[in-house]
Amino acid sequence: MPSPLRTLPRRGRSLARRAVGSSGAYCLDRMHASPRASMMMHLRPITLTRRWQHALRGPTPADVDYFRSILARPERSVLANLSASSSNDGQEVEAAQELQRYNSDWTGHYAGRSQLVLRPRNTPEVSSILKYCHDNCIGVVPQGGNTGLCGGAAPMNSELILSLEDMRTIHHLDERSGIMTADAGCILQHLHEYAEQRGHLFPLDIGSKGTCQIGGNVSTNAGGQYFFRFGSLHATVMGLEVVLPADGRVLRLNMARDDGGEMGGGTHRKDNTGYDLKHLFIGAEGTLGIVTKVAIACPALPTSKNATILVCNSYQRVLEVLQAAKAELGEIISAFELMDGNTLSLVKQHGLGGDGCASHLLRDMLQSDASRPLCLLVETQGSNLEHDAAKMDAFLTQLFDKETISNGFVAQDSKQLSEMWGIREACNPSVARAGYVNKFDVSIPIEDYMAVAEEVEQELRAWPQGEFPDFTVCVWGHVADGNAHINVVTPGRHEKDGALARHIESVVYDAVLRRNGSISAEHGLGQSKNEYLRRVKEEGVLEVMASVKKLFDPRGIMNPGKYLPRSDGG
């Protein structure tokens, strides 16, 4: 029997419970509300990479033999399609097929030609690999779950791929401090489960958590839906273990060993002894070294969770809901997500939003008088069920009384809450099924959040160079912190059009930069955005970044061609 339903109140009444309505297990109460100049920074081009980087090469059969000799499990740790002889043709055909998944990323937009993947099982093996690659000028691409969206973990040429997937031990969770220590290859979902079993909440949650790895999350400074509540990984990561390329040196940054030699015994929340070097590696995308272990602070597991989906007929109403949420929900807000009607239509079309009650919910979310309804997923987490429910009731009653929202749905149990999040997490794969996606992860001043998408639509429709193909602009993201995922989809066309992609990129970034926004909010730079740094960073800042890179990676072997701008010679 499904849980009883909560409905948003009529004016002047408290929230009440009702029987199942048209949305299945969700209760729906319909509420009818009242009806290019460019700021491009023209900086002098500066060469940040090639002026000091040594000539790199790809691995050879002799290198493969060396790695097989130093790694404890060569049959597992070395995946190669390189051989000095043809005696193992069958094995190399299998290797070539397996290599494909490492050479391409999740988007399918980036593909390399690497013929060697190494899968070390511990930090000493990573150290030996990096030192050898440095001595022999072999390019190295660190790789986690390969779920990135900017090509940061895909090789650009024939570099060696160093996968952390076999380093997946969860070492420790200190139940007093809440600090968890784990290998970089641990799947994010597994860390969630481990923490929950011990009464804690892992503070990072993103749609790819079933596949992505914590080392990759740290290396890209992933944000996710709980950024508004817990802050970035710069706030929650307490310590790192990092391997440097020049000599294979292992740095333990606020992560000492305990008396038994195990990790996790020496991580502190406060440590003001010297430069806090771990922050250089958070978000560096593997260009300075390889993160091998992470210590991260996990808060106590909330005993109370509430979620609601609200439908607004304009972005001004969204801003009013956000202000009301800050005033009424305050300290218990955990997430405040936006999904526009274009995105939800594709989720519905491609059947990724769930079935049963969830599909009914999705249908009803799209029933709006607005041409482009904007749906908000608001979640709270706390420690007192009655207190949190009372705050949510007051919040929703205020929105109804002021006619701020046109529709609303309240989750009554954990299943319904998960179904709501299922719709939100279906946004990305749904647009990918629709056609080729030009993806943008940007930060925008909150008041201009939807104005950028509207400007992009207008600019694209006015493109003078011939007939512009059919396209859809989809927007979703973490509106409370200004992070918008703007996706320009060409339905039914799955091949990249280079000229079209460059034009779309220019239009989006011009619109963002004109509002003093950022071209990368949480997905990183990789090989898709690094050249834009010349437009958004001052020359002196870029030169210091290049100096940091040279200090840690003097031969430029780490993730070459990415993150920092390349020279004209590439």
N, C-alpha and C positions, 0 to 999 in steps of 0.2 A: 504494500500500500504506500503510495508516494506521500511524502511529508505534506502537512497542510501548508497553505500558501499565504504569503503576505502580500497585501495590496497597498498601493500608495493611497493615502486618505483623501476623502472629500474635505473641502475647506472646513476648518474648525474642529475636525475630529481626529482622534489619535489613530495610529496605525492599527489595523485589525487583521485577523486571519480569516481566510475564506476557502471555499472548496475549489477543486481543480477547475481552472478556466480554459480558455481556448489555447493557451500555451502549454498544455499538458501539466507538468509538475510546477510550472511557473504561474504566478498569479499576475494578471495584467489588468491594470485599471487605466483606461484611456483618459488622457488629460489633454484637452485642446488648448494650446497656448494662443495668445493673440497673434490673429494673423500679422623705350628703355635707355636711359643714361647709364653708363657703366662706371663702377668704382674700382676698376682694375688698377693695381699698384704696379707701375712700370718700373721694376727694379732692374738694375744692370745684371745681366746673366752672370752667375758665378759658378765655377766648377767645384762641386763638393765631393766628388768621388774619384774620378779618374786621375786627378792631378797628383794623388798620392797612392792610389791603389795599384798593387802589383798585378801583372797579367795572370789571370786565373786559368786553370785547365779543368777538364772533366776527369773522372777517375779512369784508370786503365786496368787491364787484367792483372798486372803486377800489384796494383793497389788492392784489388779484391783478394788476392792471395794473402797480402799482409793482414787485412782485416780478419780474414778467416783464421789466421794464426794467433791473433790476440784476443778474440772474443770467445767467451766460454761456450757458447752454443752456436757455432757457425752455421749449422743447418737451419736455425731459426733466425739468427741475428743478421745474416747476410742474404739479401735478395738481389741477385745480379743477373743482368743479361750481357755479361762481358766474359769472354773466355779466350784464352790463347789457342785453344784447340776446339775441334768440333765433335768431341767424344760425348758431349752431353746435350745434343741437340734437343731431345725431348724435354729435358729439364729447362732449357733456356726458352723454349716456346711457352711453357707454363709460367716461367718467371716474367716473360714479356707481357703476358696477359695480366698477371697480378700487379705488375708495375703501373698499369694504366690507372688504377684507383689512386695511386700516390701522385701521379703526374697531373691529374685534373682536380679542380676544386669543386665544391658543392654547386656553384652556379653554372659550371660548364663553360664559363667565359675565358678561363685561363688554363693553359696546358703546356707542360714542359716536355723535355726529352731525356729525363734522367734514366740512366741504365743501372743505377745502384741505390738501394735503400738499405740503411743500417738500422737495426732495432736493438739498441743496447738494453741491458737489464738493470744497470746500476750506474751510479755517478762515476766510479773509476773508469768504466768502459767509455763513458762519454768523454771524460778527460783525455784518455788515450787517443780517441778518434780525432778530437779537435786539435790536439798537438800535432798529430801526423798531418792533418789537412793543412794546418798553418805552415808547417815546414815544407810542404810540397805544393803550396798554392792551389789547393783544391777547393772550389766553392762549395759551401754547405748551406742547405735549406732546412732549418728546423721545422718539424711538422708535428702537430697535435692531432686533433680530430678532423682537421681539414674542412671545417665548417665555415671558414671565413668568407667574406663577400668582396674582398678587395685584392685577391690574388697573392696575399702575403705568404701563404704556405705552399704555393705552387712554384716549382722551378721555372725560371725564364729560359734556361738552356739545358745543359746536361750536367748541372750541379749534382752533387751527392745529396740525397735526402736523408736526414737523420730524424727518424720517427721515435717519439717517446712512448709509443703505445704499450710497450712491455714494462714500463716503469709505473706500476699501478698499485703500489702498497700504500694503504692508509696506516700511518705509523702510530698515531696517538691523538686522543682528544682529552685535554685536561678539563675535567668536569668542574673544577673550581674557577679557572680563568676563562674557559670556553674556547681556548685556542686549539685548533685542529692542525696537525702536521701530516702532509700527504705528498706522495710522489707527483711529479708534474703530469704523468700520463693517466692519472685517475680520471674516470668519467665523472662529469659534474653530477649526474643523477645519482651515482653511487655515493658521492659525498653527502648529498641531501639525505639519502636513506641512512647512512652511518650516523650522521648528526641527529636525525630525528629519533633513532633508536636509543640515543643517549640523552634525550631531553633538550636538544639544541636545534636551532634553525641555521642552515647554511645561508649566508647573506646575499649570494649571487644566484639569480634565477633568470634563465634565458630560454628561448624557444628550442634551441638545439641541445638542451642539457642531456638528452639521451645519447648523444654522440660526441659532443665537444669535451675537451680535456682541460683541467684546471691550469696547466702550464700555458696552453694557448690563450685561455681567458686572461691570465695575468699579463702575458706578452702583448696582448692587444688592448689591455685595460678595458675589458668588456663591461658594459653598464647594466642593461637589463631593467626589468620592471620594478625592482626594489631599490634603485638608485636614489629615488626621492627620500626613502626611509633611512637607508644605511650609508649612503654616500658611495663614492667610487672605490675601486680596489686599493687606491692609495690610502684610503681611510681604514679598510678592513684587513689588508695584508700586514701581518706583524713581522714576518721574517721570510727570507728567501735563501735557498742554496743555489748558487750560480757557478757555471763552469766558463772560464775565459778561454778564448781561442789561442792566444799567443803562446802560452806555455802549458795549457791544460790546468791552470791553477783553479782550485775550488774555493770560492768565497762563501762563507757562512755569515749571512747578514742578519744579525739578531736571531740566530738559529744555532746555538751551541749544542754540543753533544752532552748528554747526561753522563752520570758516573758509569753506567753500563755500556756506554758507547752508542746508545740508541738516539735517534733524532727526537726532538720535542722536549728535551729537558731544560733548555736554556732560553726559551723565548719569552720576552717580557713585553708588556703593553707600553712601558715607558723606558726609553733608553736614549739619553742625550750625550752619549760618548762618541763624539766624532761625527763626520759626515754620514748622513743617512743614505747610503749608496743604493739601498734596495729600490728607491724610487726611480733611479735611472733605468732599471730593467723592466719596471711596470710600464707597459705600453711601448717598449722599444722594438717589438716585433722580431725578436731574435737577431737583431743587428749588432748587438754588443757582446752577446754570450748566450748560453743556453740555461734557462731556468730548469733545475732538476727537482727541487722540493719547494713546497709552499707551506707557510704557517699563516692561518687566517682566523680571525676572531669570529666566533659564532654566538649570537645572542641566545637567550633562553627560548625554548619552543613556545610560541603563543598558545594559550589555552582557549582563546576566543578568536574566531574569524567570521567576518561578515563580508558579503559582496553584493553589489547592485549594478545593473546596467541601466543607464539613463539615456534617453534619446532627446537631442536638442535640434531645433530647427535652424539655428544660426550659430556662428562661432562666438558672437557676443554672449549668447546664452551659455556656451561652454565656459567662458571666462567668469561668468556669474556663478556657475556651479563650482568652479575651482575656488573662488573666494569663499563661498559658503562652506566648502569642505574644510578649508584651512581654519575657518572660524568655529565650526560646529564639531568637526571630527578631530582636528588638532593632532595631538600626539599619537593617535592610533591609526592615522592614514598610513597604509603600506604601499599602495599603488594607485595611480590615476592615469589610465590609458585611454587613448582616443583611436577610433576607427571610423573612417568616412564611408559613405554609402557606396561609392564605387568599389572599394575594397570588399565590403561585405557582400555585394552582389556577386563578385567573383568567388568568394568563399561558398556562397549558396550554389552558384552555377556548377562548381567543381566538386561539390559534395564533401568538402573537407571539414565542415563545421560540426560534424557529429550527426547522429540520427535520433529518432524518437523525440524526446522533449527538447533536446538541443536544436533540432532542425525547426521545430515549431517556434522556439525562441528566436532563432535567426530570421525566420519569416516575419514575425511580428516586429522585430527591430527595424525591418526595412519598410514597414507600413507607416509612412509619414507624409504629411502634406508638403514637406520641404523637397526641393529638387535634389538636394544632396544632404540627407540627414547625417548628423554627427553623433556617434554613439560613444558613451563613456563607460568604462569598466572601473568602478571604484571599489577598492578592497581595504578593509581595516584588520589589524591584528592587535590583540591586547591580552590581558590576563584576567579580566572580569567580564563574564558573559552578559550579565544584566546591565552593567555600566555601559559596555560597548553597544549593546542593542538599544539602550535608551538614547545614546548619542546618535546612532544611525537613524532612529525614528525621528528625532528632532531635526536632523539634517534633511531627511526626505519630506517631512511635513512642511518645512520652510520652503523647499523648492516647489511643492505643489501649491501652497498658498500664494506664492508670488508668480505662479504660472511660468516658471523658468524652464521646465521640461515639458515635453509633449507626450512622453510615455516612460514607463519604468518597470523594472523587473527585479525582484529580490530573491536571492538564493536562500533556500530553507535548510539545506544540509550540505555536507561536503561533496556529495555527488553533483548537485546542481552548481556548486561553486567551481568544481573541476570542469563542468561542461561550459561554463562561461569563459574560463581560461582557455578551453579547447578552441573556442571560436577565435579568440585573440591570437593564439599560436598558429592557427590555420591561415593567417593572412599571408605570410611569406610563401609557403608552398602553393597556395591557391593562385597568386599572381604568376608564379613560375610556370604553372600548367597552362595559363592562358596564352602565353606567347613570349617573345623575347622581352626581357625586363632590363631597363636602364635604371639601376638602383642607386639611390642617394641617401646617405645617412648624415644629416646636417643638424646643427644647432641654430635655432632662430629665437630672437626675442619673443616671449610668449604671446604678446599682443599681435605679432605678425605671423603666427604659426600657419594659418590657412591662407593668408594673403600671398605667400610665396607660391603655393600650389596654384592659386587662381591666376597669378601673373604668368606662371610657366604655361598654363593652358592657353592663355591669350597669346603669348609670344609664339608658341608652336603653331597655333592655327593661322598666324599671320606670316608664317615662313614664306619668303618670296621665291625660293628656289624650287619651282615646280610644285606638283601636287604632294602635299604631306600625307603619308599613309594614315589610316585610321589608328587612333591611339586612345588610351585611357590613362589618366593621372590618378593614381591611388595614394592615399596618405593614411598612415597610422603611426603610432609611436607613443612616447612617454611625454605627454604634453605638459605635465607639471614641472619638468625640468627643461622644456624647450627643445627636446630631441624629436625631430620628425624623420620618418622613413618615407621619402617621396619616391614613388616607383612609376616610371613612364612605360606602359605596356603597349606593345603592338600586337593585338589579338591575332592569333593564327599564324604569325610570322615568328619563327624560332631562330632565324639566322641573324647574326649581327650585321647591320648596315653601318660601316665605318663613318661615312660622312654624316649620316643621321645621328649616330651616337655622339659624335663630336659637337654637333649643333645643340643637341639636348643638354649635354654636359655644360656647354657654355651658357645656355639660358638659365639653367638651374643655379649654377655657381654665381653668375652675375646677380641673380635675384637674392641669393643668400648674402653675398658679400656687400651688396648695396645696403643691407640692414645690419652690417657689422656682425654677421653670424659666423659660424665655423663650418668648413667643408667636411669635417669628420668629427662626429660626436662620440661614437663608441665602436665603430667597426674598424678603425685604423686607417692606414694609408696604403700599405702594400705596394703593388705595382700600378694601381689605378689612380692614385691621387698624389703621389710623391712630387710630381713636377709642379703641382699647384702650390707647393710651399713657397716658391719664389713670389707668389702673389700675396701671401698672407703673413709671411714672416719677414722682419727686417734683415738686411744683409748681415749686420753684426750678429744677430741671433743665429742665422744659418751657419756662419763661420764658426761660432762656438760649438754648435751641434756637430759640425764636421770634425772639429778638434777632439770632441769626446769620442766620436767614432774611431778616429785614428789612434787614440790612447788605448782603447780596449781591443781594437781589431786592426792592428797596424798594416796588415796585408789585405784587408777588405774581403775576407773570405766569407763572412757571415751574412747570409741572405742578400747576396749581391744584386745591385740594380733596383733595390726597393727602399722605401721609407724616406731617404734623403734624395733630393733631385740628382739626376744623372747629368753628366756633361753631354755636350752635343754628340760626342762619339759613343755615348751610351754605355 
